[in-house]
């Protein structure tokens, strides 16, 4: 419908956000810079929050598209779990890179120890 009417080469809307169509506002640039900083400084856990429809998911897809393949990422959407429950799921998953990576263990272990029992 949109492609023919507006003469577009591809459909501008889909079920998942396409980071190629992200319009960077000042807030988006600041959020992306904070996420990149958290990753480069190896903070271990970075969160992005905001109102519905503000471009959070699209920004995250853009970020992941530009990351080095050695960076492990996970999206956690609509979580109603406590911080303790979140850590428990991260530390017990079969695909948990911390099981194989000593650096990840050093990051995760202090957080996990703090919230045990």
Buried (B, 14 or more C-beta within 10 A) or exposed (E): EEEEEEEEEEEEEEEEBBBEEBEEEEEBEEBBEEBBEBBEEEEEBBEBEEEEEBBBBBBBBBBEEEEEEEEEEEEEEEEEEEEEEBBBEBBEEEEBBBEEEEEBBEBBEEBBEEBEE
